[in-house]
């Protein structure tokens, strides 16, 4: 594993762990006031991001690299609309990072890292679709 790929994985871990904290905080702060489905999405996203960060850390450790120990900047939001908008921005950032990792891993011939990150990329894109639907539902409620 080259230093470039290792650094990309470390950056992805930072994004995943920060995302896990962001979704956890949103889940907790919105409490019962939130639609149960969206609340579970926040909870599941928090857990999923932590698991993805762990998988990336294990991949780095396999190559005797030290996983990231810092967080990416963390923006939680106050209102539900702001939270979803910040989540979508963060998902766009992490999707871009995974696309770069997949491309780099392919160029380096690291099929295992490429496969892992393609799977994670698909999960992140699915989460983005869910958030976009929620933003659309929220927008419709605000207009009425």
Backbone torsions as a table, in degrees:
resi	resn	phi	psi	omega
1	UNK	NA	127.8	179.8
2	UNK	-76.9	164.6	177.7
3	UNK	-62.0	-36.7	179.8
4	UNK	-60.3	-48.5	-179.0
5	UNK	-66.8	-40.6	177.8
6	UNK	-60.2	-42.6	179.4
7	UNK	-66.1	-36.2	176.5
8	UNK	-64.9	-41.5	178.3
9	UNK	-65.5	-40.0	177.6
10	UNK	-62.1	-41.7	178.5
11	UNK	-64.4	-38.3	178.2
12	UNK	-65.7	-39.4	176.8
13	UNK	-60.8	-43.8	178.5
14	UNK	-58.5	-43.1	179.1
15	UNK	-65.9	-41.1	-178.5
16	UNK	-66.7	-46.1	-178.3
17	UNK	-66.9	-41.7	176.0
18	UNK	-61.7	-41.5	178.0
19	UNK	-62.8	-39.3	178.3
20	UNK	-60.8	-44.6	178.9
21	UNK	-65.6	-41.8	-179.7
22	UNK	-59.9	-49.1	-179.2
23	UNK	-67.0	-36.8	176.8
24	UNK	-60.8	-47.4	-179.3
25	UNK	-62.4	-41.0	178.9
26	UNK	-65.1	-41.6	177.8
27	UNK	-59.2	-47.1	-176.6
28	UNK	-71.1	-46.1	-173.8
29	UNK	-71.0	-31.2	-179.2
30	UNK	-81.6	-22.2	174.0
31	UNK	47.2	-140.5	-175.0
32	UNK	-77.5	-7.8	-179.6
33	UNK	-72.3	-9.9	-174.3
34	UNK	-98.7	149.5	171.8
35	UNK	-50.6	127.1	-175.8
36	UNK	-55.3	-35.1	179.8
37	UNK	-66.1	-44.7	179.3
38	UNK	-69.5	-37.3	177.7
39	UNK	-59.8	-43.0	177.9
40	UNK	-67.2	-33.4	176.1
41	UNK	-61.5	-43.8	177.6
42	UNK	-62.3	-44.0	179.9
43	UNK	-63.5	-50.3	-179.3
44	UNK	-62.7	-36.6	179.4
45	UNK	-66.7	-39.4	178.0
46	UNK	-60.5	-47.7	-179.7
47	UNK	-66.4	-43.6	-179.4
48	UNK	-61.8	-41.6	179.9
49	UNK	-66.1	-39.0	177.2
50	UNK	-63.3	-42.7	178.5
51	UNK	-63.6	-40.6	178.5
52	UNK	-65.3	-41.3	176.3
53	UNK	-60.1	-39.5	178.2
54	UNK	-65.4	-41.9	179.7
55	UNK	-62.9	-40.4	177.6
56	UNK	-66.6	-40.4	177.2
57	UNK	-60.9	-41.9	177.7
58	UNK	-62.9	-37.9	178.8
59	UNK	-64.4	-45.6	177.6
60	UNK	-61.3	-45.5	-178.6
61	UNK	-61.4	-35.2	177.5
62	UNK	-56.5	-35.5	179.5
63	UNK	-95.6	17.0	176.7
64	UNK	61.5	33.9	172.9
65	UNK	-100.9	154.9	177.1
66	UNK	-92.7	123.6	179.2
67	UNK	-62.8	164.0	179.2
68	UNK	-60.3	145.1	178.7
69	UNK	-123.2	9.6	179.2
70	UNK	-120.2	167.4	178.1
71	UNK	-106.3	150.6	168.5
72	UNK	-72.5	160.5	178.0
73	UNK	-53.0	139.4	-173.5
74	UNK	-113.9	117.1	178.3
75	UNK	-123.8	118.8	-172.9
76	UNK	-98.6	-42.4	-176.4
77	UNK	94.2	163.5	-178.6
78	UNK	-112.0	-52.8	178.8
79	UNK	-89.5	162.4	178.5
80	UNK	-60.3	-41.8	178.9
81	UNK	-60.3	-46.7	-179.9
82	UNK	-63.2	-40.2	179.1
83	UNK	-60.2	-48.7	-178.7
84	UNK	-64.5	-41.0	178.3
85	UNK	-61.8	-43.7	177.7
86	UNK	-65.8	-38.2	177.8
87	UNK	-63.0	-42.3	178.9
88	UNK	-64.2	-40.3	176.9
89	UNK	-62.3	-44.9	179.8
90	UNK	-63.7	-40.2	178.7
91	UNK	-65.1	-39.2	176.3
92	UNK	-61.2	-41.1	178.8
93	UNK	-63.4	-46.0	-177.3
94	UNK	-70.3	-34.6	176.7
95	UNK	-62.9	-44.0	177.1
96	UNK	-60.1	-41.5	-179.9
97	UNK	-62.8	-44.5	-179.7
98	UNK	-67.1	-35.0	175.8
99	UNK	-62.0	-41.0	178.0
100	UNK	-66.1	-40.5	179.0
101	UNK	-64.7	-45.5	-179.9
102	UNK	-59.0	-44.8	179.9
103	UNK	-63.4	-46.2	-179.1
104	UNK	-64.9	-44.1	179.2
105	UNK	-61.8	-39.2	178.1
106	UNK	-64.3	-43.8	179.3
107	UNK	-62.6	-33.2	-179.0
108	UNK	-87.1	-5.5	-179.1
109	UNK	74.2	24.0	179.4
110	UNK	-96.2	82.2	-176.0
111	UNK	-64.0	-33.6	-179.5
112	UNK	-67.3	-45.1	177.9
113	UNK	-66.4	-40.6	178.9
114	UNK	-59.9	-47.2	-179.3
115	UNK	-63.2	-45.4	178.1
116	UNK	-57.6	-46.8	-175.5
117	UNK	-74.7	-27.4	173.3
118	UNK	-66.1	-39.5	177.6
119	UNK	-64.7	-45.9	179.1
120	UNK	-63.8	-41.4	178.7
121	UNK	-57.6	-43.7	179.0
122	UNK	-62.1	-39.9	177.8
123	UNK	-64.3	-42.2	179.9
124	UNK	-66.3	-39.2	178.6
125	UNK	-66.4	-36.3	176.4
126	UNK	-64.9	-42.9	177.9
127	UNK	-62.4	-40.6	177.7
128	UNK	-60.4	-42.1	178.8
129	UNK	-62.0	-41.9	178.8
130	UNK	-62.1	-45.8	-179.5
131	UNK	-64.2	-37.3	178.0
132	UNK	-64.5	-40.1	176.8
133	UNK	-63.9	-42.7	179.1
134	UNK	-64.0	-40.0	178.0
135	UNK	-63.9	-39.5	177.0
136	UNK	-63.5	-42.5	177.9
137	UNK	-64.3	-41.8	-179.9
138	UNK	-65.2	-42.2	179.0
139	UNK	-61.1	-42.0	179.3
140	UNK	-63.0	-41.8	178.6
141	UNK	-64.3	-38.4	-178.2
142	UNK	-70.0	-31.1	-179.4
143	UNK	-72.8	-37.1	-176.4
144	UNK	-66.7	NA	NA
